[in-house]
Amino acid sequence: MSLQFILGGSGSGKTRVLYEWLIGESISNPKQQYIAVVPEQFTMQTQKEIVTLHPNHGTMNIDIVSFQRLAYRIFEELAIENPIVLDDMGKSMVLRKVASDKKNSLGYFKGNLNKPGFISCLKSMISELLQYGITNEMLEEMAPQASSDVLGHKLKDLAVLYRGFKEDKENRYITAEEILSVLCDNLEKSEIIKNSVVTLDGYTGFTPVQYRLLELMIRYCKKVIVTVTVDPSADPYKRSDYQDLFHMSKVIVTKLDQIAEKNGVMRDEDIRLDCHPYVRFGDRVELDFLEQNIFRYGAASYDGEWTDGENSPLSLYQAVNPQDEVAFVAAGIHRMVQEGSLRYRDIAVITGDLSGYRPQIIQQFIKNEIPYFMDDKKSILENPMVELIRSALEILQKDFAYESVFRYIKTGLVWEDMEQADRMENYVIALGIRGFKRWNSIWEWEYKGSHDLNLLELNYCKNKILEPLCHLRDAFREEGITVRGMAAALVSFLEECQAEKKMAQFQEYFESRGQLVLAKEYSQIYQLVMDLFDRLVGLLGDESVSRKEFSEILDAGFEEIKVGVIPATVDRIVVGDLTRTRLDHVKVLFFVGVNDGIVPSKKTAGNLLTDKEREFLGAHQIELAPTSTEDGFMQRFYLYLMLTKPSRKLILSYTALNSQGKSQRPSHIINEIRALFPKLEVRECETEDGMIHSIQEGKRLLTQGLRRFQERPDDPRFMELYRWFFNSPEHREQLSKLVEAASYVYRETGIGKAAAKALYGNVLSGSVTRLEQYAACAYAHFLKYGLELTERQEYTLAAVDMGNLFHNSIDRCFKAIREQQKSFRDLEEEERKALVKACVEEVTGEYGNTILQSSARNAYLAARVEKITDRTIWALSEQLKKGDFEPAGFEVSFSSIDNLSAMKISLSDEEALHLRGRIDRMDTCVDEDHVYVKIIDYKSGSTSFDLVSLFYGLQLQLVVYMDAVMELEERKHPDKEVVPAGIFYYNIKDPLVEKEAGMTPDEETIEQQILRQLRMNGLVNSELEVIKHLDHEIEKESDVIPVAMKDGVIQEARSSVANRKRFEALKQYVREKVKDTGREILGGQIQVNPYQQGTKTACDYCPYHPVCGFDKKTDGYQYRKFRSMKPEEIWGEIEEMPGKEKPTCR
């Protein structure tokens, strides 16, 4: 019995020396058994290397195992029944059940049980307690002595959960951490161990239970040899603190040496490999110097010959962002392989943030046709089959909520026609369908814009989707159903959905596209899920749990399942991380993302115990895993191992910005390396090296060149690339499409009169709003009124719904007052409020109380409608009281049927424009000779009358309506002159009044200020007689109309007024504008021509932007910019409009 160490730094050849010794001894002593123990993830690689080195190319009497595999080998020898092992997935499911059962016994952790990630953290904590041999009694004893109340409560809760976990698995399972304990209890009986020589390689440290096992091996084995990565020039037997680079290695040496001494085991002389340069680096003295000095106190600076640039064995690069960084790496790999000196398998890419860099690496490597193997395990949570199960359970929990149902449908496993699924989604959203009752009923309702809806087809689709869910729902509703029953119901559900068959189809699809990693994932999923169900039944089969608990337990299991894949080819790039990935025989290493916070990485949050709490427990003989500080120094050792892996070239890179565009600093390692190599410069990552490494890269550069062609038509590199693609028959057609796309110029082309006639007919019908839409953008008009594209209808109170509620409530109030033959002027406050309440309730009842009560927000909005309607009726009544006008009509409708010249317009001998409209309110003031007319349009937004907008056709409505109303009044009063008094917008709102400093305004003053804020805006007849009829109280500034006066004279700069001549000119101008618009629409004009007025554009709230693709960067696309014009300039244009007769005063 003896113990021997092979000591040497990284790259010194320890593993090679050990393997050669093993092979030589195994050949010399064929009857002797040799056991090579390595970490689990290294067993296959170790077997391959020993077989390759062995003259007979076989392992013969050399057994290569991990600790766990060794345990099963010994159990087999001693006829010990293999214990059922509770793996991480099983632990998570048991802990979820235990946490639920013990919830009322917990204190500190009680509120965290359902938080994402808590069970995973708890599982890690329990595993740690098992690894370090901590019992729940130790936790209970320490709780009263804790350094803080928080730690005390944590320890109590941990003891409760730990005890519950142990009780649940007692006599049924053991954990992976406990397997070695069972092995230790039986090792002395093993003849295999007593007759074997054991070697250990690849370990950086051991847990307490592993040290216990090693003590027994040293005691009973013929010989134990351990390789340890440590600088032989430093005394490996000298105790050190955790700040020492080789602290973990020295702990191994000192502990095993003490074990040998304690057991009276002979020590063979250490093999020390300290001859520089190390075997790995050969003539690359820079890399050997890096190994000798990195992370060492008092390190020297390299003063040898230095080769900078691409030929240097050591390079540093900075990129703008991870995308550019990985593109640079891909280009470098291509160059190295194409030069012929390297294979893909000679190169590796390492990062401290594999999950963050994964998307960029996959994208760039696929684009550049680089074979790669991602050395990590992928979660299955995003797999469609797992999503199908999770969403189905969520549907049962949330009673067929919209989000849950369409999460389920969009897995693609229950309904393949996604277009039909989209139509169903539109229907469900528009009608607010939720709950099993409504999903299980016949759908027979329609909604606005659903004229092409096929309800028969929709119901068929709904029923096919619903059928498996109904069966699952029925099964889960059975009385006394257990976990076994629920699992069986899910298996039946998956069979009904043909999940296994569809996973196989996905696998075939990915294989046909060469996506072998995804194909491998999909080939495993169904069996992994079945195994999970089996495990679940084995653990909790006869337990009765709620649907929610079952779903949580299942989620805990899903979170633990990771899909591992075997490399699809030998010649491929290995992409990995710092701690998991083992690299052997790597010649070039790209180390990306060497940024602060990534390398070394910050310890992830989520530990149940803080560093201070761990330090306190460590000081009281409860040893646990390292603290964050200790972990940081451990990472430094792993960094040392990784930085010394390549034999030819080490390339490190970092970025100035992260993936989100936030700035970040390089890791301190960059400065440490630069301090060792003063001549080493940081270079910029440049992906353009003059070489094109793949067809994909060529297409990308060709596209860029095509965009720049007009600026640089004589670029020789682009022309050479263009000729190559042109002369390649398989790429010529795609080249033609790229050229066409790159040279695209938008040209204004219409659909022609014939197509317009097919769409609209000879008579164009619609509202004035339609014409205003055309004035804003002809293409948006075409999409809305020609193609009838509409936004998805939603079962919510949108802005337009609120506007309708306000309009209808106000109209109902005015009509009720008239029906009751009451006057607005005499309406008392209480009477008004009662009236408003009744009218609003009537309107909301007609609108549909279901939607108004469907959420707290909607219920609040309904109450707000009542409040603002009351404020509006008050303001409108006060405005009427100040003048002589009386309401003459509410919701006054007119159309071409009324034979009004404003609404029935001839465009040509064959074509006409028929308008329809409805004005919210019309007031009149009648005297002996005149009928004065004012019209009011209620607006729930902040619309203001704007003469520029009117001039360009965006605000035609009020003028058209006044034209129609005056014609109606002229028919009604043929003996009187009909005079336009004003056209107005009233903005529906409930304004706040700011209190002036030092003043306490009374209620009357406040109401006056509110009334002024609610003043109508628009255009007023400038005749003083008319103004007095509108507001006979006006002195300086009216509270009713946009007019200000001084000494009886209108202040035009502060007023919005026009004389009768201008009102008539405006009417004629708008009539011509309406005609021109109608002719253009029927002429087939659909150009993308949005307006721009100052900072406002037609595109601001346009829903059609994704359809039109308007982009100022594309030639031909531009805004129609409205000129900034003063009122008098506009009036001049209107009054002098070419082609029309001079307006005459009425």
Steps between C-alpha positions, in 0.01 A plus 500: 500500500641837400404852395674698226444846348579617149548875539528761229353815359239511224655368180790322670384156378364346822218316327731373225752372758222325695347337190837380374579356843157332514537348153856384569406343833188337359703336225772387743247370755205369299344334807506820704179709498536876448217744570523850353255731679408824318209748521177366344508730197857393414457119492440469123788731411736315736406164347566640154843637596617180673380285210682731256826489701486125574710289258215248481240775478295362786457568870551133589545494881447873542152594621403866447224614736359795691436477875137415434577231241754352740227479765274298270794274407559423869127457570492241220803319643352484851148413378365820653170589339541819309318769696240708316669837459303819536652727237466879478164469325367270769638725776322800356167319479530359854604839638206671328266250671680530838495881481125492436439255787720692747388848395322575829809395700723750323577857589769678299460296178121473505447793264765377255367153424329594172762745379678394179831331576441446873467120476817489289686699768357276773607190306855636472502577873381147591763349266763713670392384845520137383841548335651657811340254742281755679199356686171670584586454871811716446283770343248484785776528762662796323175698447481646858871598482469673163668836446167658403128434527483461124762223498325333792169495311673375186666213685170400665323496163786312334490240780122454447538461122814283529329267749186484282715418196682220683178357641338498157784304338581279798527129411404581142778697336844643556643812346801509269697661787422202724620234253860559604402467867355155423818416309715608796298276732577196283840573342711291737314188384601555137771278355504716188618797704751297704663358185499820291729788426290817491584826322315830523531765231315819407380601847540849640353417842296247699192512725508363856335171399751459214786554745350229719496267199857592407615417852356150463660460156838607633456255787395196292632545143843381392591846376329836450641757256352852485583772245488849646531826309739705709816697444773262622728795578258596779486260791182293438505381861500847645164617625357806320194720514235510230669796330783277381452402133570134581315494833254228388786286370699542822194398702487174299869430559502582872175317580595182314851511649347524849264211419796283390693587813198434723447154344871407493504486121837529326570810290667451161716783378307772322546541126563869444470638148670839509714508187417807289385556237219259577423219255172660389650829386811379316670804346215736592698660777243777544234249601745325731585837659129567546461168687792580732388853588127551466328577835834471684624753755813682385461372143765606247441680171575325174814648343562247224450548129144603423301433183193720489199453277338186366818290534530566872419205732311746721253765379253743656204646311221746571165492319208741512247234602464121525362478145815657352720301737358163394503603133873571543553157659312327216711680240818406687401132518426493128834657417696257719327192361523612138871565537525125551704481819204438733187290517180619668564253785828680579310818590272576795288797607452565872293762681404581855139559388402213272126567525553867404731424207311194376268685252783697337727195473228281348399773254854578384619139484197388298533802273868426442447122472725420796431160664475536875404318819341699782630339819206559728161352570188668373185548703186338354259767630471663157436175316148498347404168660592621848324829425193300392485323838567811707248713310233226519538486879490880516174496302343273761628720783396831344171377352581545132653848524584655162879505554509137615288366213699671226829410665370142462382541140823666383710199594391371157429155644121523524420702187736548206310764300636814666298728269177345628638524855559873441139545387385320813720726711349808337152366580585421863662839558217693334230327705694458823450123509638345818399220731412139418129574466550744211768286334275197521195676352415550133654820365231684306570868564663740260695819560583817311715420197422127505298495176714222343490282812415132449344403834453136396870464427592690815289276722651188340851629571404592856349159571804311367728707723266466797447123483828378663473778761147395595612142555793622711269730695253219568780273622644763734153568646456140616455480874805383695731504198863432595830599343493161322160582351607846391815364333294232322255768381789702357637195318155441345483869411837483320392186316181672388706795376736255321793674670749215444426489127528878468832507688630240252383722212683796651810283532483401131447863400809618689708211366400590143624855560827387657404632845624190678512649851131588486421164342674326791308710752163418345588130478547489878214717627213252497693233692638757745147615580380141540795433734401807699144368537637161610724671754211711623277196546783313674554787742147622567270258317235449767511855636199727449596853397317795353531584131711801593738290712524234230587766243766649730655158569505423128658839425770428756576180310498668159741767624754233592491310170785600273563359154859403432618426148801316363710690242369426152852491350855459628633801310314785671557804717433445870309789658493490878536674834771534760411225745303229317695472176808278482731585214773264387754548225368846413739699288308830479266639764266794446393638840207739439313731735797572728309778669457610859218307664529216248861393556518427784125463528302644784346233719135478400243624746265244647716336768289435804791593730708817471878504515498639854263225610726237342804648672319489835403134449855415388637653819265267695616177333226488234706500182312583179583593141729800442380857545485748210846631591650152511314411181660800328848369581397150390389646166845649466645148513255382230600801293864402538416148377308636201753766399772233488302250287604605146834379369540753216285808542283674760265774382305699759231753415260729681228746400430867567122441506289205607213350298261765639730783391618588851866583549723255686862476605761239412580244769798567726660197333562710189712744702680216680600344168608837360712554811675167429548590133569876472532480120159338460254742340120484502380491141156568353294204379482530123285254312592637158836335426473500123399133501151364452468178695155370406211540257293657778768758572529568127126568477518734798788699345326500163186650659708768672678579172171530314378755755818706450517453123372848409764661722784265398416350160865420426580299816723221355437258787124531460519458122714186538247358747210594271666323204553187708132476593393591145717221355358243747179360345366384836524855641407708196124511567553607861750763382233643271257530793765667719580753228130574454450549875812717540404727211138537612360850463144578607299651217154641537274273301128467537273203442331664203139599444388148408624350827361796695163449334509130591569596861274801544260510205407822319350649813743552785315479831625576846553752772700821504745317730581276205599802292713630787675161515583532130637848561724359772633213286350354183647154566357481851161589348537223243587241766213603728219569254618315189643178641308540827794404717412544864683468828422204719184564701559469873254443779610812683393857552715677243518876447237479227265314738544769764423763238179318403396473864550873550319594180204273565471605865504872416252452217271297728509777764406775254220292349366413846488868595314581181258207545428618854439848353751654731748777439873470541501844654284391793661162573598466867822321599333205674257460214786511249705238688203264527426544132864432404516191721184354345613574142850361548362182656267466203784543250743265677223243530449510124875490443535178697563487872709185454792688353460797732524272803760264348785668686550746783645748250193481276267540797698809600473637146123448503478705821721763341258527205228606744720759669624657175152491342366694798779757460423525128125551544574767759744682268275476193205628705705793631609584145136500385399724791750764387346529154174503308539173315286196566569139402316422176630152434706220653687237301369669183556262208511589132598320182455503125140382552422849630604630158734755657760655272758463777441125522415402143780613272543439130860420402443437128226388267534144633645543847367645820590536866230429758587606852330424826555652838365574842560810701489468879301816559346787308386821675302782347407854590201635307391860468265674257736495203771248580571146608843486661650150500784353703612138496697316768700180466594328826857370518625269774859583403675834473399598145541869420375692199795562271469707183816342350357149550174612344685655204676168429184291540553354847212689668216517250226362724371813674485703179320223307252457785435874524441506124243219533331648809462842338339341195254315726420821691453694177237245397339525840504884512475619137400849618804555723870538441699209639825626652795285616569598862785260567648153459639351820677210664418434865771293674345262753713510814501576870775760543686589817552857614836610633489697821683830482750572776357687798140475379204301628254505210131458568282245323368753248853598394601136463196426287575801280857376444375150420244640257772699324708182461195330350443780251418381148761549227426555134408787266253779594309743282670835565180707494449654844128421492578131451764503776251659742248228418768241582618670820316810611721524811822543306712799601868409466535126440210263450456189715293343220660569161855573379453877488673782691393869488629834607283809513235319294749409226600140420866424576569288192844383618332333802184390317396250236253691283393545138245721330213366295692546179775275628253242628356486148847479345588222741188307400585531131864404562402188694248399231778512240738317735242225550448470123874481429541234769214292360639520147848392616361201691292386202802566281682222687750713694654296785848648538684475831502874573461568875490864602736674738391812689771617734587201719166327429466246217232273361714204609494586873204281591449320170435124540607429142870585523609133498304458174616806306866481606542879477866581561659839431830323428347332194513706183156627403353502848446845646251693711268762354609791712227753577616856481487703815251774409356796685116530511487795263716312249262203516194721461664661199551158341141397576339819373711512184472128422553463121216363295222607731270796491555782743293427808218739549372621832164351587 
